[in-house]
Structures are given as C-alpha cells and as structure tokens.
Amino acid sequence: MSMNLREIEARRIEAQAEIDASKDQAERNRMGQFATPAELAVEILTYARGSLKEDAEIRFIDPAVGTGSFYSALLKVFPGDRLAYSAAYEIDSDYGQTAAKLWGSDLDVLLQDFTRALPPSDADKFNLLVCNPPYVRHHHIPSEEKRRLKDRTWQACGVEMKGLAGLYCYFIGLCHEWMSEGGLAGWLVPSEFMDVNYGAAVKRYLLDKVTLLHVHRFDPGEVQFGDALVSSSVVWFSRREPSPDHQVRFSYGGSLRRPNLERSVPAEALRREPKWTRYPVRESRHKPDTSSLSDFFKIKRGLVTGSNRYFILSSEEIAQRELPMEAFRPILPSPRYIPEDEIEADEAGNPMLERLLFLLDPRLPESQIRDRHPPLWEYLEEGRANGVADRYLCRHRDPWYIQENRPATPFLCTYLGRNDKEGRPFRFILNHSQATAPNVYLMLYPQGGLNNLLEEDPQLRRRVWKLLNNICPEVMLGEGRVYGGGLYKLEPRELGNVPVAELAELLPESALSGRQRQMDLFR
C-alpha cells in the first residue's frame, strides 16, 4: 500500500469521526448512519477478491458510500490495473462531499438519493457491488415514500417488500438492476431479516432471483458498530439463475474468512425454514414429530398500559393520593426486581416482593367514579391534562383508563434477556400470586387437557415449571431472535414453537389432544 493511500485513509477516518460527532445521535439513528469499521471493510473486500476471477476487470459501485471505507479497502486489496471504473452514491452531503474531496476523480461520487437514481445500461452495469446500506427502520419512512420504494423495488427485481421492511431491504432489491450478469454483491446488513416476517421478501429474492453464495453472521456479543445495537451479517450473492440443487454456505462467529462454525445448507431447506439464524449451529428441521408449547399453552404478551408511569403505582403512592384500592390490581415489576424464579403470595394474593406495584384498572364508568371516588376522579383528570388519555393506546380504549384482560397465570417467561451464568437468556417463573404482568413477560395460560389436570392437581404446577426451565437454552434460541450485544428476544408465536416432548410424556394419554397423540405415535 502506498504512503499516499495511508495518508488518505487516515484523513478519512479522522473526517468520519468529526462528522459523526457533529450530528445528533437521534438524527443518525433516523438516517441509519453507521459507518463500516476500516478493518471489516478490508476483510470484506479481501473476501470479494477471492470470489472473483483473477483477471476480471472491476466495475465497482457502493450505493451508500459514506466517506468511502469500502472504496479505500478496494484500493488496498485490488491491483490498480484491475479497476476499470468506480462509482458511489451518498444522500448526506456532509459525508458525500468529504468522500469526493478525499478520492478525487478516481471515484465518481454522486450526491443524491440512490433509490431515485436511474439504473445504467447493460454495458455500464457493475460486476462488484459492496454496500453497508442505511439502517433506517420502517417507522422513519413516510407512508408515501414507502409506497414509492415498494413500487420501484417491484419494478427492479419482481419482489414485493413488506410494510415493516427497513430501508436496507429496498436497497438490496433496487440494486438488482445495477448488477451485470454474473456480478458479485456483498451486503453488510442486520441479521434480523433472517428471522422476522418482513424478511421473507428478502429471502425470496435471495433464493429465486439470484444465486445466494454465503451468509456469514457475526457473533452478536461482538457488535460490529459501536453506536448501533444490531447483530450484523454479510450476505454474498451472484446475479445469476440458481441451480436446482444449489447449496448455500452459512458461517458464524470469528471472521468472514475464518469463521468459528460453518455448514452448507440446501436452498430447498432454506425455503422451508422460517428462521435462518439457526444455521450453521443447528441442522435443518425435519417435519415436526413432537409437541410444542403452543399445544399446551395459549401464549400472550403481558399488558401494554399506555403509560407505565401513570397507570402503575406503588402502595405508598396510592395511599398518599387516597385512591381506592378496589380500583387497582397487583402487577409484577420488571424481571430485574424478581431475583428468584418463584413468586410467593400473601393472603390477599399479592406477590411477596420487595417492589410491590399495582395497576390502575377501575371497572366503573366515569360518572360513578366522579360521584363515589373524588380522589380517583381528580387523578383521571390529571391524566387528561398531561396527555395520557390522548396517547394512541388510551384513545382507542373505551373508557381510556380500562386495561386489557390479562388475568394472572402460574407460568411466565421473560421476553428479553442475555445469557446468565447457566447460559439461559430466558427465565420461566412460577407465579403463585394474583398479579398480572407487563409486556416484558410472556404469559403462558394452560389450556385443554393440561389445564384440566392442573385444576385437579395444583401440585402439578411445580413439575411443569421445572420441566419448562429444563428446556435446552439452544432449543429456545433456535426459535427466538438475537440482537447486537447478545440480547435475545422471544415473541409469543416463537415461544409457542419450542418443542416439549417431555411435557407430553408427563401427561396421561387422555389429557393429550388428537394431534399430540398422533405425534407421539410418530415418535
């Protein structure tokens, strides 16, 4: 590498830091601006060189160039005589003008929105595309703009993106028109598309419109971007028709070229698998041959109050305001205030916890509250005055202060978590109290034969609870999703998919549903 390139790269890193520091963090989050670390950019371009023919001339494009970390890596990795033409787009003039000054005429920097740019003619398309697209979440994309992006993406690649898709999903589809036949694309994107519903459209594009080559997922404990809590992946594909027996390389951890784990997965298996993050750690699923939690429980997320600060009060706050206790019911605090996995109850059914909280949920019309409970009426008036009643959730309730029906349940599961000392990101909690739960918990309501048995024999609760906590953490993680920093998350449906053959074995055959008995026969 020449001294000149070293000097330019040093100035680029310095300028990147200055521009980042000059921008408000909220603005950068809204714009999805998270710069690619220089070392990672070099690793990605080195991988690209090994994936292209040694004598191929390079026509390179980066649709979201920033200050040019990928272009700098391109110059470091590829011999200059192989670079036929390099182009880049950048919507933010602060970054784009810096890139134009740094790289001069060697990089054709266009200061405009790539999603509005016209694709080139066939002769001018690109055979190497590398991009860290803006990570703009769907709620930051105006509805009219979202409709435009969906239409343009459909025209570009024939795939319809879903409404919850982030901007990076549209970038992947739009770039289809910019790649030459057989061209190589490398995308540094959040891993979430592999698990979430809106990612189905991206996965359909990768399986049907191009040949997916390699998906490398970084260890979520090693966040690639210091200022964004996302788990990152590099997705490689070639713009060519996939073969019927095609297999995709999945790797995990370590580096792109030296991963800790890897596995080849048939493309047909990927079509059937809703969660690609199970690879390469786990094999492809076979047809379910065992019962899952949804066979025994109806699983719901805990209460979303509309304003925890307003609706959830301590007993001291209730007494201080002279509010009637009959307008409240107990509610559990955050899991961090529950040190044990079992919650005992007092004679009134309240949880025996150091942090005792109550949920405002008066089942009376406003006229009766005004006549019978003046302090409570005053508190409701306060809620109107400070805007609580006008919040989205509250204004869609009638009356605005009544909560959803979430009765207490003996079985709870934490919704978010990191691995504890035993490697468990999620906890199953046995609740003996009459407390409901906020939305940081998943609530498991026994149903069918299991519910009947628990009503007949309450002591069975403890056996069921212990069985739940004995579910292998890897099995739980295989159904959930992961974010940067090793933060794991489970949605109700994902928890319902967790297999529990042991629970079926615990129950007598008469308590099993027809499906469960059939699965037992298959086993």
N, C-alpha and C positions, 0 to 999 in steps of 0.2 A: 504493500500500500504506500502510495506516495505521501511525502510530508504535506503536500497541498491538501490532499483528501483528509488527512488527520486534522489539519487546521480548520477546514470547513466543518467537519463533524463536531469538533469541539465548540465552534461558534454556534452550530445548530442546537446542540444540547443546551448551551447557555441561553440562547434565544427562546427555546421551548420553555425552559423554566421561568424566564421573565414573563412571557405571555401568559402562561398558566397562572402565575402569581397575580397578574393584573386583573384576572377575571374572577368574578364571584363564583363560589363553588356551586351555588344553585343554578347559575346560568350555564356552567359547564355540564352539569348533570342534565339540564333541559336539552342542551345541544348534543349530548352524548360524546363529549370530547375527552377521550382518554388516550394519551399518547403511547405508542408502542415503545417499550424499552429497547435500547440500541442492541443489546446482546441478543434479545429474542428476534429482532429483525434480521440480524446476521445469520442466526440459526435457521430461520425460515427461508432466506434466500439461498443459503448453502444447500438446504434440502431440495429447493427448486432446481438448482444446477444439476444435482444428481439425478433428477427426474426427467430432464430434457436431453435430447440428442446433443452430443458433444459439439457437433459442427453447426447446429442450428443458429441462425441469426435471431436476435431477440428484439421483438417489438413489445415493449413493456408499458403497462398502464397501472396507475394507482388512483381509483376513483375518489379517495378521501385522504389526500396526501399529508395533511398537517404541515409540518416543517420538512418532511422528507426522510423519515427514518428508514423506510423500505428502499427508497432510491439510493440513499447513502450505502446501505447494505448491498444493493445491486452492484454499485461501482466497486465495492470492496471484493465481492465474490466472483463476478464475471469479468473476463478479459475485455478491455475496451473495444477491441475489433469485432466483438460479437454483438455489440449494442447498436442496432440499426436505428431505433427511434424510441424515445421515452416520453410519455405524456402523463399528466396528472390533473385532477380536479380538486378544488377546495372552495367551500362555500364561505368560510370565515376569512375575511381579508387580512386579519392580523397574522394568521398562520400562513395563508397563501402568498402574501407579498413577501414574507420572510423567506419562504421556500424559493420564490422566483429570484430574489436577490442572491441567495446562497448558491444556487445551482446554475444560474445564468441560462444561456441558450441551450445547454445540453439537456435540460428538462423543460418540456413545453407545459407550463403551468397555466391552467385556465381557471380564473377566479369566478366560478359560477356553480350553481346547484347541479350536481351530476344527474340527478333524477329528471332534470328538464333538458338535458343535452341530447342532441340528435346522434344516433349511432353512426359509425363510419361505414363506408362502402366495403364490400367484401375484400377488396385489395388492401384496404388500410386497417383491417382488424388486427387484434393483438394476440400473440401466442403465449404471453406470460402476464397474468393479472394477479397482483398480490395486494391485499387490502385489509385494513382494520376499520370496518365501516362504523359510522356513528352509532352509538348505542342509545338511541332515542326511544324511550318507552312509548307505547301506543297512546297513553293519555296526554302526551305532549304533542301529538299530531292532530291538528284540527280536522274535523269531520270532512270538510270539503277537500282538504289536502289528502286525506286518507282515501277518498273515492278516486281522486286523480291517480294516486300511486297504484291502487288496485287495478285500474283500467290500463295504465301503462305497463304494469308488470304482466298482466294477462296478454297484452299485445306482444311483449318481448319474448315470453317463454311459454305461454299457454297454461300457466298455473295461476289459480285464484288464491291470493293471500287472505287470511282471516282478519277480522277486525281488530283482534288483540295483538297482532304481529307488530314487533318493533321495526324501526326504520331499517335495521341491518338486513331483515328478511327481504324487503323490497330491493335493496341494493344487489343481493345475490341474484334475484330473478331478472332485474333490469340489465345486468352485465352480460346476460346470455347473448344479446345482440352485438356485443363488442368483441367477442372472442372468435378467433379463427377456428376452423375445423381442426380438431386435434390439439387445440391450445390448452395450456395448463393454468388452473386457477387455484390460489391458496388464500383462504379466508380465515382471519383471526376473529372469532365470534364467541359470544356467550354460549355455554353448553346447554342452556335451558331449552333451546329449540328441540333437543333430542327427547324431551320428556313431556313438554306442555302440549295442550291441544292445538294451539295455533301453529306449532312446529310441524304438524302433519303436512301442511302445504310445502314447506321447505324440504321435508324428507321425500315427498312425492317428486319434487323437482330433481333431487339428487339421485333418485332411483330410476326415473323414467326419461328425463331429458338429457342427462349427461352420464358419464361413467364415473361413479364415485370410487376414488382410489384409496384414500386413507383418512381416518378420523383419529386425531390424537387429542386426548383430554388430559389437561394438566391436573396435577393433584390440587384439589380445592383448598387444601391447607396452605398452599403456596400461591397466594394471589398474584396474578401477573401484573395487575395495575394497582399501585398503592392507594389510589383515590377512588377505586370502584370495587364494591363488594360483589364481584361476579366470578364464577368459575369459567375458565376460558378453554377453548378448543381451537385447533387448526384443522380445517376441512380442505382436503385436496380433491379436485376432480378434473377430468379432461372433457372438453366438449366433443364427445363422440358417442355414438349409439352404444349402449351397454350390451354385452353379450348375454345370452340366456343363462349361462352357468357362472356368471360373474361372482367373484368373492371380494369382499372389502376388508382391508386391514384396519383393525381397531387397536389402538395402543393407549397406555395410561401411565402417568407419572414420569419422573425423570425428565429427559429432554426429548425433543421431537425425533432426533436421530438415535437416541439411546434411551428408549422407554424402559420402565420397570416391568411392564406386562404388555403382551400383545397377543392377538388372536385374529385369525381370518374367519369372517362370517359370510355365509352365502347371502346374496342380495335378496333371495326369496325369503330367508328367515327375517331379514330386516323389514320386509313388507308386512309381516305378521306381528312384529314386536313393537308395542307402543312406546317402550322406554329403551332408547339406545344406550343410555348410560350404564346399563347392566354389562355392556361389553367394555373391555375384554375380561373383566373379573369373573363373570359368570357365563355359562353356556346359554345357547338359545333355549327358550322354553319349549316344552312339548305340550301337547293338549292337556289341559288341566285334569289331573286324576285324583284330586283331593279337595276337601272342603276348604273354604276360605272364611275369613272373619265375617264377611257380609252374609254368609249362610246362617250365622248365629246372632248377629247384632245389626240393628239399624244405627248407622253412624252419622252423627251430625256435629257440625262445628258449634262451639259454645256461643253464647249470646254476644251480639254486637249491639251495644246500648245506644249508640248515637253520640254519647259524651260520657265517658267513664268518670271524668272529674265531677260532673254534675249528678249523675244517677247513682254512683256508688259512694256510700258514706260509711264512716266508722260509727260505732255505737256512741262514742263521745260526741261526734258532730250531730247525730240525731238528737241526743239529749240536750245539747246546747241550744239547738233550734226549736226544741219542744215539739218535734214531729212525732206523729203516732206510729208506733212500731208495727201496727197492723198494715201499714202501707208499704212495708218492706219485707223482703225475704233474704235469707243468707246467700252470699255468693263467694266463691273461692277467690283468694288472691292469686297473683302470678305464681307459677311453679317455683320461682326462686325463694318464695316465702313458705314453701312446703318442703322441709328438709327430708321427711320420711315419705315412703311410698304408700302409707296407710293413714287415713284421716279418721280419727275417732270423733264421736259426737257426744254432746252433753244431753241432759234430759229433754231439753227443748228441741233437739235435733240440730243445734248449731255446731259447726265444726270446732273442735278443740285446737285452735291455732293461736299463735301469738298475735297474728294480724287478723282480726275479725272484722269482716266487711258485710254490708247489707246493700241490696239493690232496691232502689225506689221503683215500685210497681203497683201503684194503687188501682184497684179494680172498681173504681167508683167514677161516675160522671162528674164533670166539673161543678155542676150545681150542688151536688151533695157534699163535695169537698169544701166548697165555699161556705156552706151552712154549718157543717159538722166539725171541720178541722181548719180554722182560720190560719194557724201557722203553716200548715201544708199548702193552703191556697196562696199564701204570701210567697212560699218557696217556688211554687209553679209560676207565679207572676214574675219572679226573679229570673226564671228560666226563659220566659218570653222576652224579657227586657235585654238579657245578654245574648240573645240569638240562638239559644239551644233549640227552641221549638221550631226554628226555621231551617235547621240543618236537614240535609237530604233525607236521612232515615226517619227523623222525627216527623217531618211534614208529610210523610207517606204513611203515618200511623194515625188511627182514629180511636180514641184521642191520642195526641202526640206523645204522651208520657207512658203509655202502656207498652210493655216489653213482649218480645216473642215468647211463645210457650216452650220453655226448656226446663222440664222438671229435673230434679236430682236423679242421678244414676249411680249405681255402685262402681261402674268402671269408667275410668278416664284415661286418656292418652295425651301426652304433651304434643303440641303441634309443631314446634320448632325446637331445635336443640343441637348441641355439639357433643362429641363423644365424652362420656365420663370416664372414670378410672377403669371401668369394666368394658369400655368400648361401646356403650349404649348411648345413642343420641336421643332416644325417646324413652319415656318412663310410663309404665302402666300404674295407675294409682287406684287403690281400693278406697272408696268413699262411703263411710258409714253414716254421714250426715245428710241433712235435707238441703244442703247448699247446691244451688245451680252453679254453672261455670261460665266464665267469659270466653271470648273466642281464641284465647291462647291454648285452649284444650279442645280435644275431640271427645265427644260424649258417646259412649257405646251403650245402647239400650238393648238388653236381651230380648229376643223375640222367639216365637214358635215354641218348639219343644224345650229349648234351654230355659226360656222364661218360665214355663210351667214348672220345671224341675226346681228352679231357684225359689219359686214361691212355696213349693212344698218343703224344700230343704235349704234354708238360708245359709247353713254351714258350707254348702257347695260353692258359695261365692269365693271363699278363700282359695279353694282348689283351682277354680277358673282363673282367678287373679294370678296365682303363682304360675300357672301354665302360660298365661299371656306374657309374663315377664321372662319366661324361659324361651320365648321365640328368638331364634338366632338373629343378632343385630344385622348380619349380612342380608338375611331374607327381608328384613324391614327396609334396609337401604335400597334393595333391589326394586322396591315398589315406589319409593319416595323420590325426591329430587335434592340436589345439593347446590349450594352457592359458595362463592369465594370465602376463604377463611374457615372452611369446614363446617358451614352452617347447613343443617339438614332440615327438610320440611316434608310433612305428610298431609295431603288433602284427604277428606273423608273417603272418597272413592278409592284412593290409593291404599289407605289402611284396610279397606274392605277387601282388597285383592290379596292381602297377605295370607298364605296358606297355613292352615292349622289342623293337620291330620290328627294331632294328639287330642284336640278338643272333641272331635267326632268319636274318638276311641273312649273318651271319658264318659260319654252319654250312652244310655241304653238304646238299642235299635229303635224302640218305639218312639223315642224323642227326636229321631232324625227325620228330616224331610225326605221326600222321594228322591230328589236329586242327590242328597247326601248318601242315601243307601246305595244308589247306583254307583257313585264314585267309590264307595267302599268296596263294591263288588269288583270294580276295575282294578283296584289296588291288589 
